[in-house]
């Protein structure tokens, strides 16, 4: 399944799966509030917004669940940025490969809610057919963008509630070197961020966090916060990467130690880590996508047949590339033998 299909699957399916999942609904019902958190990489932001809209689409409009989702905070943070699993002294280090690099603009960070149009353009660029093999694949990307970001709860209204939280440890990046004054809001750690969101006027409460992050980051998060697999049937997400678009439920306990010079937040994983939703390997495109694609194909052509041929074409291209690579490898081996 392509990334475009995964975004569509999350939007179409995640809300129903989550709101019928006992662990998810129990946590949502018990929480005083909800905080949506995304990393500063556009693929996490796109997927999280698809998930938020899916939840809002399926939650009953007159329910307490819907009210909590509508009033939720939305945070973008470098504290959840992917790091490819590289560590030095037990501390994750960003590896500046394409998977971990962000182009999130510094100019937006201080007042993210005032830069919604630019932020939307940034995410939209992530779904424009840079890697699409054919014109139809590019049309599919545009159609999914239109459905997910252009329908249901207002995307601009949702993003206008957002703010950016930087990593205080990144001196010179999120902090001015000269006077240590933050250019935008920062937090010492992911623990501090969760602690800040779990308090109202100094009083602690249960808070639900829905985080759009990355598999290597999540693996190291579990390892660093006391996770132990509780049952043999449970997937060990500290050693096995979560799938793209997958949602899992994690219960956390947060305690705070107040010392003379500093406040220390201790975060522990409590209980098991359970799957809530994962995109299927294949998915039929919904009617809303077919309607949009009708604008760009001739009236007599069948959308379903077009999509089927598109998948077959991509499979054939992959097969031909593999055959070409095998042929080149064989030729290299023959030259080596005769020389």
C-alpha positions as CSV (number, residue, x, y, z in Angstrom):
1,X,0.0,0.0,0.0
2,X,1.4,3.4,-1.0
3,X,1.7,6.4,1.4
4,X,-1.3,8.0,-0.4
5,X,-3.4,4.9,0.2
6,X,-2.3,4.8,3.9
7,X,-3.4,8.4,4.5
8,X,-6.8,7.6,2.9
9,X,-7.1,4.4,4.9
10,X,-6.4,6.3,8.2
11,X,-9.0,8.9,7.3
12,X,-11.6,6.3,6.3
13,X,-11.0,3.6,9.0
14,X,-9.1,4.8,12.0
15,X,-11.9,6.7,13.7
16,X,-14.3,3.7,13.7
17,X,-11.6,1.3,14.9
18,X,-10.4,3.6,17.7
19,X,-13.9,4.4,19.0
20,X,-14.8,0.7,19.1
21,X,-11.6,-0.2,20.9
22,X,-12.1,-0.7,24.6
23,X,-8.6,0.6,25.7
24,X,-8.9,3.8,23.5
25,X,-12.5,4.7,24.6
26,X,-11.8,4.0,28.3
27,X,-8.8,6.4,28.1
28,X,-10.8,9.0,26.2
29,X,-13.7,8.9,28.6
30,X,-11.5,9.1,31.7
31,X,-9.4,12.0,30.4
32,X,-10.1,15.6,31.4
33,X,-8.6,16.7,28.0
34,X,-6.9,15.6,24.8
35,X,-3.7,16.8,23.3
36,X,-2.7,15.9,19.7
37,X,1.1,15.9,19.2
38,X,3.0,15.6,15.9
39,X,6.6,15.6,15.1
40,X,8.0,18.4,12.9
41,X,8.1,16.1,9.9
42,X,5.3,16.6,7.3
43,X,4.5,12.9,6.9
44,X,3.6,12.7,10.6
45,X,1.5,15.9,10.5
46,X,-0.4,14.7,7.4
47,X,-1.2,11.3,9.0
48,X,-2.1,12.8,12.4
49,X,-4.6,15.3,10.8
50,X,-6.1,12.4,8.8
51,X,-6.5,10.6,12.1
52,X,-8.0,13.6,13.9
53,X,-10.5,14.1,11.2
54,X,-11.4,10.4,11.2
55,X,-12.0,10.5,14.9
56,X,-14.2,13.6,14.6
57,X,-16.1,12.1,11.7
58,X,-17.0,9.0,13.8
59,X,-17.6,10.5,17.3
60,X,-21.3,11.3,17.9
61,X,-21.7,15.1,17.5
62,X,-23.6,15.5,20.8
63,X,-21.2,13.3,22.8
64,X,-18.6,14.2,25.5
65,X,-16.0,12.4,23.3
66,X,-16.7,14.8,20.4
67,X,-16.4,17.8,22.7
68,X,-13.1,16.7,24.0
69,X,-11.7,16.1,20.5
70,X,-13.0,19.5,19.3
71,X,-11.4,21.3,22.3
72,X,-8.1,19.4,22.1
73,X,-4.7,21.1,21.9
74,X,-2.6,20.6,18.8
75,X,1.2,20.7,19.2
76,X,4.0,20.3,16.7
77,X,7.4,19.5,18.3
78,X,10.9,18.6,17.5
79,X,10.9,16.5,20.7
80,X,9.2,13.7,18.6
81,X,11.4,14.0,15.5
82,X,12.7,10.8,14.0
83,X,16.3,9.9,14.7
84,X,16.9,6.6,13.0
85,X,17.6,4.8,16.2
86,X,21.2,6.2,16.6
87,X,22.2,6.9,20.2
88,X,25.3,8.2,21.9
89,X,25.5,7.5,25.6
90,X,21.9,6.4,25.5
91,X,20.7,9.7,24.1
92,X,19.0,9.6,20.6
93,X,20.9,11.6,18.0
94,X,19.3,12.9,14.8
95,X,20.8,11.3,11.7
96,X,20.2,13.8,9.0
97,X,19.0,11.4,6.3
98,X,15.9,12.1,4.3
99,X,13.8,10.1,6.8
100,X,14.9,12.4,9.7
101,X,15.3,15.8,8.1
102,X,12.7,18.5,8.5
103,X,12.0,21.5,6.4
104,X,9.5,23.0,8.9
105,X,10.2,26.7,8.6
106,X,11.6,28.6,11.7
107,X,9.5,31.6,10.7
108,X,6.3,29.8,11.6
109,X,7.3,28.5,15.0
110,X,6.7,31.5,17.2
111,X,3.1,32.0,16.0
112,X,2.2,28.8,14.2
113,X,-1.5,29.7,14.3
114,X,-0.8,32.8,12.3
115,X,0.9,30.8,9.5
116,X,-1.7,28.3,8.7
117,X,-1.8,28.9,5.0
118,X,2.0,28.5,4.7
119,X,1.9,25.4,6.9
120,X,-0.9,23.8,4.7
121,X,1.2,24.5,1.6
122,X,4.2,22.8,3.3
123,X,2.1,19.7,4.0
124,X,0.4,19.8,0.5
125,X,3.9,19.7,-1.1
126,X,4.5,16.4,0.7
127,X,1.5,14.9,-1.2
128,X,2.3,16.4,-4.7
129,X,3.5,13.7,-7.1
130,X,7.2,14.1,-6.7
131,X,7.6,10.3,-6.6
132,X,4.4,9.4,-8.5
133,X,5.1,7.0,-11.4
134,X,2.2,8.1,-13.6
135,X,-0.3,11.0,-14.1
136,X,-3.1,9.0,-12.6
137,X,-1.0,8.4,-9.4
138,X,-0.5,12.2,-9.2
139,X,-4.3,12.7,-9.6
140,X,-4.9,10.2,-6.8
141,X,-2.6,12.2,-4.5
142,X,-4.5,15.4,-5.2
143,X,-7.8,13.6,-4.8
144,X,-6.8,12.2,-1.4
145,X,-5.6,15.7,-0.3
146,X,-8.9,17.2,-1.3
147,X,-11.0,14.6,0.5
148,X,-8.9,14.5,3.7
149,X,-8.1,18.2,4.1
150,X,-11.1,19.7,2.3
151,X,-14.0,17.9,4.0
152,X,-15.4,17.4,7.5
153,X,-14.1,19.6,10.3
154,X,-12.4,22.7,9.0
155,X,-8.7,22.1,8.6
156,X,-7.8,25.8,8.9
157,X,-9.8,26.0,12.2
158,X,-8.1,22.9,13.5
159,X,-4.6,24.2,12.6
160,X,-5.3,27.7,14.0
161,X,-5.3,26.1,17.5
162,X,-1.8,24.8,17.1
163,X,1.5,25.9,18.6
164,X,5.1,24.8,18.2
165,X,7.3,23.4,21.1
166,X,11.0,23.2,20.5
167,X,13.7,21.2,22.2
168,X,15.5,23.3,24.8
169,X,18.6,21.2,24.5
170,X,19.2,22.4,20.9
171,X,21.2,25.5,21.8
172,X,21.8,27.5,18.6
173,X,18.8,26.0,16.9
174,X,15.8,26.5,19.1
175,X,17.7,28.9,21.6
176,X,19.7,32.0,20.9
177,X,23.3,31.4,21.8
178,X,24.0,34.7,23.4
179,X,21.3,35.1,26.1
180,X,19.7,31.6,26.2
181,X,16.3,33.2,25.4
182,X,14.0,31.0,23.4
183,X,13.0,32.2,19.9
184,X,9.8,30.2,20.4
185,X,8.2,28.0,23.1
186,X,10.5,25.2,24.2
187,X,10.5,22.3,26.6
188,X,13.3,20.5,28.4
189,X,12.0,17.0,27.3
190,X,9.0,15.1,26.1
191,X,8.4,14.3,29.8
192,X,8.1,18.0,30.6
193,X,5.8,18.6,27.6
194,X,3.4,15.8,28.7
195,X,3.6,17.1,32.3
196,X,2.7,20.7,31.2
197,X,-0.3,19.4,29.2
198,X,-1.5,17.4,32.3
199,X,-2.0,20.4,34.5
200,X,-4.6,23.1,34.8
201,X,-3.8,25.9,37.1
202,X,-1.2,23.8,38.9
203,X,-3.6,20.8,39.4
204,X,-2.8,17.4,37.9
205,X,-5.4,15.5,35.9
206,X,-5.7,12.6,33.5
207,X,-4.8,13.7,29.9
208,X,-5.0,11.7,26.7
209,X,-2.3,12.2,24.1
210,X,-2.6,11.2,20.5
211,X,0.9,11.4,19.0
212,X,1.8,11.3,15.3
213,X,5.4,10.1,15.4
214,X,7.9,7.7,14.0
215,X,8.7,4.0,14.5
216,X,12.4,4.3,15.5
217,X,11.5,7.2,17.9
218,X,8.7,5.1,19.4
219,X,11.0,2.0,19.9
220,X,13.5,4.1,21.8
221,X,10.7,5.8,23.8
222,X,9.5,2.4,25.0
223,X,13.0,1.3,25.8
224,X,13.7,4.4,27.8
225,X,10.6,4.4,29.8
226,X,10.5,1.0,31.4
227,X,8.4,-1.0,28.9
228,X,8.3,-4.8,29.4
229,X,6.2,-7.1,27.3
230,X,3.5,-8.5,29.5
231,X,2.1,-11.4,27.5
232,X,3.4,-13.7,24.8
233,X,0.7,-12.6,22.3
234,X,1.7,-8.9,22.6
235,X,3.8,-7.4,19.9
236,X,7.1,-6.0,21.3
237,X,7.1,-2.5,19.8
238,X,10.4,-1.8,21.5
239,X,12.1,-4.2,19.1
240,X,9.6,-4.4,16.2
241,X,8.8,-1.2,14.3
242,X,5.2,-0.1,14.2
243,X,3.7,-0.1,10.7
244,X,3.1,3.1,8.8
245,X,-0.3,4.5,9.9
246,X,-0.6,2.1,12.8
247,X,-2.2,3.3,16.1
248,X,-1.3,1.6,19.4
249,X,-2.5,2.3,22.9
250,X,0.1,3.0,25.7
251,X,-0.8,3.8,29.3
252,X,1.7,6.1,31.0
253,X,2.2,7.1,34.6
254,X,3.9,10.5,35.4
255,X,5.4,11.4,38.7
256,X,7.3,14.6,39.6
257,X,10.2,15.1,42.0
258,X,10.6,18.7,43.2
259,X,14.2,19.4,44.3
260,X,16.0,22.5,45.4
261,X,17.2,23.5,42.0
262,X,15.1,21.5,39.5
263,X,11.9,19.6,38.9
264,X,12.3,16.1,37.5
265,X,9.5,14.4,35.7
266,X,9.5,10.5,35.7
267,X,7.5,8.8,33.0
268,X,6.8,5.1,33.0
269,X,5.0,2.7,30.6
270,X,2.3,0.9,32.5
271,X,0.8,-2.3,31.3
272,X,0.8,-3.6,27.7
273,X,1.1,-1.8,24.4
274,X,-1.8,-2.9,22.2
275,X,-2.7,-2.3,18.6
276,X,-5.8,-0.1,18.0
277,X,-5.6,0.1,14.2
278,X,-3.4,-0.7,11.3
279,X,-4.0,0.0,7.6
280,X,-4.8,-3.1,5.5
281,X,-2.5,-4.3,2.8
282,X,-5.1,-3.4,0.1
283,X,-8.1,-1.1,0.2
284,X,-10.9,-0.3,-2.2
285,X,-10.9,3.4,-3.1
286,X,-14.0,5.1,-1.7
287,X,-16.6,6.7,-3.9
288,X,-15.5,10.2,-2.9
289,X,-12.1,9.6,-4.6
290,X,-13.7,8.2,-7.8
291,X,-15.9,11.3,-8.1
292,X,-12.9,13.6,-8.0
293,X,-11.0,11.4,-10.5
294,X,-13.9,11.6,-13.0
295,X,-12.9,15.2,-13.6
296,X,-9.6,14.1,-15.2
297,X,-10.7,11.0,-17.2
298,X,-13.0,10.5,-20.1
299,X,-16.6,9.8,-19.3
300,X,-16.7,6.3,-20.8
301,X,-13.7,5.0,-18.8
302,X,-14.2,2.9,-15.7
303,X,-12.6,4.3,-12.6
304,X,-12.3,0.9,-11.0
305,X,-10.6,-0.5,-14.1
306,X,-8.3,2.5,-14.2
307,X,-7.2,2.0,-10.6
308,X,-6.7,-1.7,-11.2
309,X,-4.6,-1.1,-14.3
310,X,-2.6,1.5,-12.3
311,X,-1.7,-1.1,-9.6
312,X,-0.9,-3.6,-12.3
313,X,1.3,-1.0,-14.1
314,X,3.2,-0.2,-10.9
315,X,3.7,-3.9,-10.3
316,X,5.0,-4.5,-13.8
317,X,7.4,-1.6,-13.5
318,X,8.8,-3.0,-10.3
319,X,9.1,-6.4,-11.9
320,X,11.0,-5.0,-14.9
321,X,13.4,-3.0,-12.6
322,X,14.1,-6.2,-10.7
323,X,14.8,-8.1,-13.9
324,X,17.1,-5.3,-15.2
325,X,19.1,-5.4,-11.9
326,X,19.5,-9.1,-12.1
327,X,20.7,-8.9,-15.7
328,X,23.2,-6.2,-14.9
329,X,24.5,-8.3,-11.9
330,X,24.8,-11.3,-14.2
331,X,26.8,-9.3,-16.8
332,X,29.2,-8.0,-14.1
333,X,29.8,-11.5,-12.9
334,X,30.4,-12.8,-16.4
335,X,32.9,-10.0,-17.1
336,X,34.7,-10.8,-13.9
337,X,34.9,-14.5,-14.9
338,X,36.3,-13.9,-18.4
339,X,38.8,-11.3,-17.3
